[in-house]
Amino acid sequence: MGATLGIVANPASGKDIRRLVSFATVIDNNEKVNIVKRIVLAAQAFGVDKVLFMPDTFQMGLTVKEELTQHGVLKARIEVLEMHAEGSAADSTRAAQLLEEAGVCCIAVLGGDGTARAVAKGVSKTPLIALSTGTNNVYPKMIEGTVAGIAAGALTQLPDPYAACIHDKRIEVWLNGEMVDLALIDAVLSDDTYVGAKAIWDSSRIKNIVVSRCHPASIGFSAVAGSVQIVRDTDPGGFAIELAPEGRKVKAAIAAGVVEEIGVIGERRLDEGEWLELTIEQRAMVALDGEREIKVKQGDKLALRVCRNGPWRVKPEEAIAMMMAL
């Protein structure tokens, strides 16, 4: 019996306001279709005989099926999930839930940190292959579609597919004693009072940053924390910093081509599961993986912690090497 691969390709990734205030690469939907074609062709060569797509406004799944069929190279069955697509992040979360229920070997995710986060909210055990096609791309990596497809096929042949994965951390966000959301890379408190454009890009409004991992070679607000201390995906716990103009200055790439000098007045390493508790002094917003999500008001109790209960993420090179060693 063959294996099924899930694909969540976000047609909106890489199109937010940061394109107007930085010099980020644009990967349009036609190129996403090309990437997905390569994923499908490689995966079917290594044991995948069915591919399930999230429905989307660009109809990527149907386009891939039609074009590969026209070229006479499609062997796997391609189907689109039967679900209503709203054109929001909720589509990615719902599709991930349905793909996990369908028993896919893994989910190839095309997008940025925000897309990966939305998918992660819908799975508990299904491994992810996160391909970078978004703006802030700390979680997803620049993986050639062909390699991603081979890695997906490799998972289906391994006795223990989780041996080729890392169990990632996540940041739990609790508001007034109730868990309200999560982030994979960073949670940022800013003094914005409305959502507007969801993407966060103005460093002058940032007050606190909590990260599950950070490095100065990243792009986005986790790079600010990474300029103070490096935390790797394999390290336990996370890191938190507090910002203010009078603080000691660090330079960080908060967006593609945009390097700013930012003041840091406090830093704290967080052990696994250790709480960072904040009492909100004025109306503000919490951004998760680069996007404003949660409104908070004066007197609210915000608590965050980093735990290793995030998604399983495929390490493509390891998966392929392990398959070759069988």
Backbone hydrogen bonds in HBPLUS format (Angstrom, degrees):
<---DONOR---> <-ACCEPTOR-->    atom                        ^
c    i                          cat <-CA-CA->   ^        H-A-AA   ^      H-
h    n   atom  resd res      DA  || num        DHA   H-A  angle D-A-AA Bond
n    s   type  num  typ     dist DA aas  dist angle  dist       angle   num
A0049-ASP N   A0003-ALA O   2.99 MM  46  5.82 146.0  2.11 146.1 154.4     1
A0105-CYS N   A0004-THR O   2.76 MM 101  5.96 161.7  1.79 173.1 177.0     2
A0005-LEU N   A0050-LYS O   2.89 MM  45  6.37 157.4  1.94 155.9 159.5     3
A0052-LEU N   A0005-LEU O   2.84 MM  47  6.24 160.7  1.88 159.8 166.5     4
A0006-GLY N   A0106-CYS O   3.04 MM 100  6.17 170.5  2.05 164.9 163.7     5
A0108-ALA N   A0006-GLY O   2.83 MM 102  6.22 160.2  1.87 157.4 153.3     6
A0007-ILE N   A0052-LEU O   2.86 MM  45  6.20 148.0  1.96 165.4 167.2     7
A0054-MET N   A0007-ILE O   3.01 MM  47  6.41 140.8  2.16 167.5 174.8     8
A0008-VAL N   A0108-ALA O   2.91 MM 100  6.24 166.1  1.93 162.1 166.0     9
A0110-LEU N   A0008-VAL O   2.88 MM 102  6.29 164.0  1.91 154.7 158.9    10
A0010-ASN N   A0110-LEU O   3.07 MM 100  6.06 175.5  2.07 159.3 159.4    11
A0013-SER N   A0010-ASN O   3.38 MM   3  5.56 160.0  2.42 105.6 111.1    12
A0019-ARG N   A0016-ASP O   3.06 MM   3  6.02 169.8  2.07 127.6 130.7    13
A0020-LEU N   A0017-ILE O   2.81 MM   3  5.39 149.3  1.90 116.0 125.2    14
A0023-PHE N   A0256-ALA O   2.97 MM 233  5.44 172.6  1.98 149.4 150.5    15
A0031-GLU N   A0028-ASP O   3.13 MM   3  5.50 123.2  2.47 103.2 116.2    16
A0032-LYS N   A0028-ASP O   3.08 MM   4  6.48 148.7  2.18 144.4 154.1    17
A0033-VAL N   A0029-ASN O   2.96 MM   4  6.20 150.8  2.05 142.7 149.6    18
A0034-ASN N   A0030-ASN O   3.12 MM   4  6.46 151.5  2.21 139.6 146.9    19
A0035-ILE N   A0031-GLU O   2.90 MM   4  6.23 154.0  1.97 149.3 156.1    20
A0036-VAL N   A0032-LYS O   2.91 MM   4  6.18 161.6  1.95 151.0 155.7    21
A0037-LYS N   A0033-VAL O   2.89 MM   4  6.16 152.7  1.96 149.0 156.7    22
A0038-ARG N   A0034-ASN O   3.21 MM   4  6.51 157.8  2.27 145.6 149.9    23
A0039-ILE N   A0035-ILE O   3.02 MM   4  6.40 149.5  2.11 145.6 154.9    24
A0040-VAL N   A0036-VAL O   2.92 MM   4  6.19 166.8  1.94 159.6 161.1    25
A0041-LEU N   A0037-LYS O   2.96 MM   4  6.19 170.0  1.97 156.3 158.8    26
A0042-ALA N   A0038-ARG O   3.05 MM   4  6.07 162.3  2.08 144.7 149.6    27
A0043-ALA N   A0039-ILE O   2.88 MM   4  5.96 161.3  1.91 151.5 157.6    28
A0044-GLN N   A0040-VAL O   2.94 MM   4  6.05 163.4  1.97 154.1 157.8    29
A0045-ALA N   A0042-ALA O   3.18 MM   3  5.20 130.7  2.44  95.1 108.3    30
A0046-PHE N   A0043-ALA O   3.00 MM   3  5.26 150.2  2.10 104.9 114.2    31
A0048-VAL N   A0043-ALA O   3.10 MM   5  5.41 162.2  2.14 141.1 136.7    32
A0077-ARG N   A0049-ASP O   2.93 MM  28  6.16 166.5  1.94 134.6 132.0    33
A0051-VAL N   A0077-ARG O   2.71 MM  26  6.13 155.3  1.77 165.4 174.0    34
A0079-GLU N   A0051-VAL O   2.93 MM  28  6.31 164.0  1.95 168.1 172.3    35
A0053-PHE N   A0079-GLU O   2.87 MM  26  6.27 157.8  1.92 152.4 159.9    36
A0081-LEU N   A0053-PHE O   2.86 MM  28  5.95 175.9  1.86 168.6 167.3    37
A0059-GLN N   A0056-ASP O   3.05 MM   3  5.23 154.3  2.12 107.5 115.6    38
A0063-THR N   A0059-GLN O   3.01 MM   4  6.17 155.1  2.07 149.5 157.4    39
A0064-VAL N   A0060-MET O   2.84 MM   4  6.01 165.2  1.86 159.1 161.8    40
A0065-LYS N   A0061-GLY O   3.03 MM   4  6.23 163.0  2.05 147.7 152.7    41
A0066-GLU N   A0062-LEU O   2.94 MM   4  6.08 163.9  1.96 147.7 151.9    42
A0067-GLU N   A0063-THR O   2.96 MM   4  6.08 169.9  1.97 154.6 157.4    43
A0068-LEU N   A0064-VAL O   2.97 MM   4  5.98 165.6  1.99 151.9 156.2    44
A0069-THR N   A0065-LYS O   3.02 MM   4  5.97 149.0  2.12 140.0 149.0    45
A0070-GLN N   A0066-GLU O   2.97 MM   4  6.16 155.0  2.03 144.8 151.5    46
A0071-HIS N   A0067-GLU O   3.20 MM   4  6.42 143.9  2.34 138.2 146.8    47
A0073-VAL N   A0068-LEU O   3.16 MM   5  5.68 161.0  2.20 163.8 161.5    48
A0072-GLY N   A0069-THR O   2.96 MM   3  4.98 152.3  2.04 102.0 111.0    49
A0091-ASP N   A0088-SER O   3.01 MM   3  5.70 154.0  2.07 116.1 122.8    50
A0092-SER N   A0089-ALA O   3.04 MM   3  5.45 122.4  2.39 106.7 119.2    51
A0093-THR N   A0089-ALA O   3.31 MM   4  6.74 157.0  2.36 150.1 156.3    52
A0094-ARG N   A0090-ALA O   2.93 MM   4  6.07 168.6  1.94 152.2 155.2    53
A0095-ALA N   A0091-ASP O   2.83 MM   4  5.93 161.9  1.86 150.0 155.9    54
A0096-ALA N   A0092-SER O   2.98 MM   4  6.06 155.5  2.04 141.0 147.6    55
A0097-GLN N   A0093-THR O   3.10 MM   4  6.39 153.8  2.17 145.3 152.0    56
A0098-LEU N   A0094-ARG O   3.03 MM   4  6.35 160.7  2.07 152.6 157.1    57
A0099-LEU N   A0095-ALA O   2.84 MM   4  6.04 155.4  1.90 152.5 159.9    58
A0100-GLU N   A0096-ALA O   2.93 MM   4  6.11 156.3  1.99 147.5 153.4    59
A0101-GLU N   A0097-GLN O   3.01 MM   4  6.27 158.1  2.06 146.5 152.7    60
A0102-ALA N   A0098-LEU O   2.94 MM   4  6.15 135.3  2.14 137.4 149.7    61
A0104-VAL N   A0099-LEU O   3.35 MM   5  5.98 174.3  2.35 155.9 157.0    62
A0103-GLY N   A0100-GLU O   3.01 MM   3  5.16 155.0  2.08 104.1 112.2    63
A0107-ILE N   A0127-PRO O   2.94 MM  20  6.44 150.3  2.03 151.6 161.0    64
A0129-ILE N   A0107-ILE O   2.88 MM  22  6.11 161.4  1.91 148.8 148.8    65
A0109-VAL N   A0129-ILE O   2.82 MM  20  6.03 165.5  1.84 151.4 155.1    66
A0131-LEU N   A0109-VAL O   2.77 MM  22  5.90 165.7  1.79 164.5 169.6    67
A0111-GLY N   A0131-LEU O   3.23 MM  20  6.57 166.1  2.25 173.2 173.8    68
A0133-THR N   A0111-GLY O   2.98 MM  22  4.52 166.2  1.99 116.7 120.0    69
A0116-ALA N   A0112-GLY O   3.09 MM   4  6.37 169.3  2.11 157.7 160.5    70
A0113-ASP N   A0136-ASN O   2.93 MM  23  5.95 155.2  1.99 174.3 171.4    71
A0117-ARG N   A0113-ASP O   2.94 MM   4  6.11 154.7  2.00 147.1 154.3    72
A0118-ALA N   A0114-GLY O   3.02 MM   4  6.27 156.5  2.08 144.3 150.1    73
A0119-VAL N   A0115-THR O   3.00 MM   4  6.30 159.3  2.04 155.1 160.1    74
A0120-ALA N   A0116-ALA O   2.87 MM   4  6.04 159.9  1.91 148.7 155.0    75
A0121-LYS N   A0117-ARG O   3.11 MM   4  6.35 140.1  2.28 145.6 154.7    76
A0122-GLY N   A0119-VAL O   2.85 MM   3  5.36 157.0  1.90 115.6 123.5    77
A0123-VAL N   A0120-ALA O   3.46 MM   3  5.51 169.2  2.47 104.9 107.9    78
A0128-LEU N   A0312-TRP O   2.81 MM 184  6.22 147.8  1.92 145.5 154.6    79
A0314-VAL N   A0128-LEU O   2.79 MM 186  5.80 169.3  1.80 154.6 158.3    80
A0141-LYS N   A0130-ALA O   3.10 MM  11  6.41 160.7  2.14 145.2 139.4    81
A0132-SER N   A0141-LYS O   2.84 MM   9  4.95 156.7  1.89 130.1 129.3    82
A0143-ILE N   A0141-LYS O   2.94 MM   2  5.67 114.4  2.38 112.6  95.6    83
A0147-VAL N   A0144-GLU O   2.99 MM   3  5.33 116.6  2.40 106.1 120.9    84
A0148-ALA N   A0144-GLU O   3.00 MM   4  6.35 158.0  2.05 155.4 162.5    85
A0149-GLY N   A0145-GLY O   2.93 MM   4  6.17 154.7  2.00 148.9 155.3    86
A0150-ILE N   A0146-THR O   2.98 MM   4  6.29 156.6  2.03 149.1 155.2    87
A0151-ALA N   A0147-VAL O   2.91 MM   4  6.11 160.5  1.95 150.0 155.7    88
A0152-ALA N   A0148-ALA O   2.97 MM   4  6.22 150.7  2.05 144.4 152.2    89
A0153-GLY N   A0149-GLY O   3.05 MM   4  6.33 159.5  2.10 147.4 152.3    90
A0154-ALA N   A0150-ILE O   2.79 MM   4  6.05 150.0  1.88 148.2 157.9    91
A0155-LEU N   A0151-ALA O   3.05 MM   4  6.33 151.0  2.14 147.5 153.0    92
A0156-THR N   A0153-GLY O   3.11 MM   3  5.39 127.9  2.39 101.6 114.2    93
A0157-GLN N   A0154-ALA O   2.96 MM   3  5.32 151.9  2.04 110.9 119.8    94
A0158-LEU N   A0155-LEU O   3.33 MM   3  5.38 155.0  2.40 101.7 108.6    95
A0163-ALA N   A0160-ASP O   2.99 MM   3  5.65 159.5  2.04 119.8 126.2    96
A0164-ALA N   A0161-PRO O   3.06 MM   3  5.71 162.8  2.09 116.8 122.0    97
A0165-CYS N   A0162-TYR O   3.06 MM   3  4.94 155.8  2.12 110.4 109.9    98
A0315-LYS N   A0164-ALA O   2.92 MM 151  5.83 167.9  1.94 164.0 160.6    99
A0166-ILE N   A0313-ARG O   2.88 MM 147  5.30 151.3  1.96 142.8 150.4   100
A0313-ARG N   A0166-ILE O   2.88 MM 147  5.30 167.5  1.90 149.5 153.2   101
A0168-ASP N   A0311-PRO O   2.94 MM 143  5.61 155.3  2.00 160.2 158.2   102
A0310-GLY N   A0168-ASP O   2.90 MM 142  4.95 145.0  2.02 154.0 148.8   103
A0170-ARG N   A0307-CYS O   2.82 MM 137  5.65 146.2  1.94 158.4 169.2   104
A0307-CYS N   A0170-ARG O   3.00 MM 137  5.65 159.3  2.05 163.3 167.6   105
A0171-ILE N   A0183-ALA O   2.70 MM  12  4.99 171.1  1.70 154.2 156.6   106
A0183-ALA N   A0171-ILE O   2.92 MM  12  4.99 146.0  2.03 136.3 146.5   107
A0172-GLU N   A0305-ARG O   2.85 MM 133  5.46 159.4  1.89 167.8 166.9   108
A0305-ARG N   A0172-GLU O   3.25 MM 133  5.46 149.4  2.35 139.5 147.5   109
A0173-VAL N   A0181-ASP O   2.99 MM   8  5.30 163.0  2.02 152.3 146.7   110
A0180-VAL N   A0173-VAL O   2.82 MM   7  5.94 161.3  1.85 159.6 164.6   111
A0174-TRP N   A0303-ALA O   2.81 MM 129  5.04 169.0  1.82 168.3 167.3   112
A0303-ALA N   A0174-TRP O   2.92 MM 129  5.04 166.7  1.93 148.4 150.0   113
A0175-LEU N   A0178-GLU O   2.78 MM   3  5.33 159.1  1.83 152.2 148.1   114
A0178-GLU N   A0175-LEU O   3.17 MM   3  5.33 158.3  2.22 107.5 114.1   115
A0176-ASN N   A0301-LYS O   2.78 MM 125  4.90 172.7  1.78 153.4 156.0   116
A0212-SER N   A0185-ILE O   2.94 MM  27  5.28 153.6  2.01 141.5 147.3   117
A0289-ASP N   A0186-ASP O   2.83 MM 103  5.15 177.4  1.83 161.4 162.3   118
A0187-ALA N   A0210-VAL O   2.85 MM  23  5.21 155.4  1.91 151.6 159.2   119
A0210-VAL N   A0187-ALA O   2.89 MM  23  5.21 160.9  1.93 154.1 160.2   120
A0188-VAL N   A0287-ALA O   2.82 MM  99  5.02 163.8  1.85 149.4 154.8   121
A0287-ALA N   A0188-VAL O   2.74 MM  99  5.02 163.4  1.77 152.0 155.4   122
A0189-LEU N   A0208-ASN O   2.93 MM  19  5.11 161.0  1.96 141.7 148.0   123
A0207-LYS N   A0189-LEU O   2.75 MM  18  5.59 171.6  1.76 166.8 165.0   124
A0208-ASN N   A0189-LEU O   3.35 MM  19  5.11 159.7  2.40 132.4 137.2   125
A0190-SER N   A0285-MET O   2.96 MM  95  5.49 169.1  1.97 162.6 166.3   126
A0285-MET N   A0190-SER O   3.00 MM  95  5.49 161.7  2.04 148.1 153.3   127
A0191-ASP N   A0205-ARG O   2.95 MM  14  5.51 148.7  2.05 144.6 152.9   128
A0292-ARG N   A0198-LYS O   2.61 MM  94  4.92 166.1  1.63 146.2 145.3   129
A0200-ILE N   A0290-GLY O   2.95 MM  90  5.59 157.8  2.00 144.6 146.4   130
A0205-ARG N   A0202-ASP O   3.35 MM   3  6.03 165.7  2.38 116.5 120.5   131
A0206-ILE N   A0203-SER O   3.21 MM   3  5.38 168.0  2.23 111.0 114.6   132
A0243-LEU N   A0207-LYS O   2.83 MM  36  5.04 168.2  1.84 141.5 144.1   133
A0209-ILE N   A0241-ILE O   3.00 MM  32  5.41 159.1  2.05 154.0 156.8   134
A0241-ILE N   A0209-ILE O   2.92 MM  32  5.41 155.8  1.98 152.7 160.6   135
A0211-VAL N   A0239-PHE O   2.87 MM  28  5.43 164.4  1.89 163.3 168.2   136
A0239-PHE N   A0211-VAL O   3.11 MM  28  5.43 153.0  2.19 144.7 150.1   137
A0214-CYS N   A0231-VAL O   2.80 MM  17  5.10 158.2  1.84 136.6 142.5   138
A0231-VAL N   A0214-CYS O   3.02 MM  17  5.10 160.4  2.06 137.2 143.5   139
A0218-SER N   A0215-HIS O   3.09 MM   3  5.59 158.7  2.14 121.7 122.4   140
A0220-GLY N   A0253-ALA O   2.93 MM  33  6.28 160.8  1.97 144.1 150.3   141
A0223-ALA N   A0220-GLY O   3.09 MM   3  5.62 147.0  2.20 109.3 118.3   142
A0224-VAL N   A0221-PHE O   3.16 MM   3  5.28 140.9  2.32  98.3 108.4   143
A0226-GLY N   A0222-SER O   2.88 MM   4  6.12 151.1  1.96 142.7 152.3   144
A0227-SER N   A0223-ALA O   2.93 MM   4  6.06 124.8  2.24 133.7 145.5   145
A0227-SER N   A0224-VAL O   3.14 MM   3  5.20 139.3  2.31  96.7 108.1   146
A0228-VAL N   A0225-ALA O   2.97 MM   3  5.30 155.2  2.04 108.0 116.1   147
A0229-GLN N   A0225-ALA O   2.98 MM   4  6.32 165.0  2.00 158.3 162.1   148
A0235-ASP N   A0232-ARG O   3.08 MM   3  5.19 149.5  2.17 102.3 111.5   149
A0238-GLY N   A0270-LEU O   2.85 MM  32  4.93 141.1  2.00 130.0 142.4   150
A0270-LEU N   A0238-GLY O   2.93 MM  32  4.93 167.6  1.95 123.0 125.1   151
A0240-ALA N   A0268-ARG O   2.85 MM  28  5.17 150.1  1.94 147.0 156.6   152
A0268-ARG N   A0240-ALA O   2.80 MM  28  5.17 142.4  1.95 156.9 157.8   153
A0242-GLU N   A0266-GLY O   2.87 MM  24  4.84 155.8  1.92 131.3 133.2   154
A0265-ILE N   A0242-GLU O   2.85 MM  23  5.64 153.4  1.92 142.2 150.7   155
A0244-ALA N   A0263-GLY O   3.03 MM  19  5.23 155.2  2.09 123.8 131.4   156
A0247-GLY N   A0244-ALA O   3.03 MM   3  5.55 165.9  2.06 121.0 125.4   157
A0248-ARG N   A0264-VAL O   3.11 MM  16  5.27 131.2  2.36 143.4 130.8   158
A0264-VAL N   A0248-ARG O   2.86 MM  16  5.27 160.0  1.90 139.9 144.7   159
A0250-VAL N   A0262-ILE O   2.91 MM  12  5.42 151.6  1.99 145.6 153.9   160
A0262-ILE N   A0250-VAL O   2.79 MM  12  5.42 164.6  1.81 160.0 162.9   161
A0252-ALA N   A0260-GLU O   3.02 MM   8  5.68 153.7  2.09 151.1 158.4   162
A0260-GLU N   A0252-ALA O   2.96 MM   8  5.68 156.1  2.02 160.2 155.8   163
A0254-ILE N   A0258-VAL O   3.03 MM   4  6.04 124.2  2.36 158.2 173.8   164
A0258-VAL N   A0255-ALA O   2.94 MM   3  5.04 168.1  1.96 124.8 125.9   165
A0274-GLU N   A0271-ASP O   3.02 MM   3  5.21 168.8  2.03 127.1 128.2   166
A0273-GLY N   A0306-VAL O   2.86 MM  33  5.46 168.2  1.87 153.7 153.6   167
A0276-LEU N   A0304-LEU O   2.79 MM  28  5.20 147.5  1.89 151.0 161.6   168
A0304-LEU N   A0276-LEU O   2.93 MM  28  5.20 154.4  1.99 139.1 147.3   169
A0278-LEU N   A0302-LEU O   2.70 MM  24  5.09 167.3  1.72 163.2 166.1   170
A0302-LEU N   A0278-LEU O   2.82 MM  24  5.09 165.9  1.84 167.9 166.6   171
A0280-ILE N   A0300-ASP O   2.91 MM  20  5.29 168.2  1.93 157.4 160.6   172
A0299-GLY N   A0280-ILE O   2.79 MM  19  5.29 169.5  1.80 153.0 149.6   173
A0284-ALA N   A0296-VAL O   2.94 MM  12  5.32 162.2  1.97 142.6 144.7   174
A0296-VAL N   A0284-ALA O   2.99 MM  12  5.32 170.4  2.00 144.4 143.5   175
A0286-VAL N   A0294-ILE O   2.78 MM   8  4.99 151.7  1.86 145.6 154.4   176
A0293-GLU N   A0286-VAL O   2.95 MM   7  6.00 171.1  1.96 147.8 150.4   177
A0294-ILE N   A0286-VAL O   3.14 MM   8  4.99 171.1  2.15 143.4 146.2   178
A0288-LEU N   A0291-GLU O   2.83 MM   3  5.33 151.3  1.91 147.8 139.7   179
A0291-GLU N   A0288-LEU O   3.21 MM   3  5.33 163.0  2.24 107.3 112.4   180
A0300-ASP N   A0297-LYS O   3.06 MM   3  5.77 165.0  2.08 142.5 144.9   181
A0319-ALA N   A0315-LYS O   2.94 MM   4  6.15 161.2  1.98 159.6 165.8   182
A0320-ILE N   A0316-PRO O   3.01 MM   4  6.19 165.8  2.03 155.8 158.6   183
A0321-ALA N   A0317-GLU O   2.96 MM   4  6.10 160.4  2.00 146.2 152.3   184
A0322-MET N   A0318-GLU O   2.85 MM   4  5.99 158.6  1.90 150.4 156.1   185
A0323-MET N   A0319-ALA O   3.04 MM   4  6.24 149.9  2.13 142.1 150.2   186
A0324-MET N   A0320-ILE O   2.99 MM   4  6.24 158.1  2.04 149.0 154.8   187
A0325-ALA N   A0321-ALA O   3.09 MM   4  6.29 133.2  2.32 138.8 150.7   188
A0326-LEU N   A0323-MET O   3.13 MM   3  5.46 159.9  2.18 108.2 114.4   189
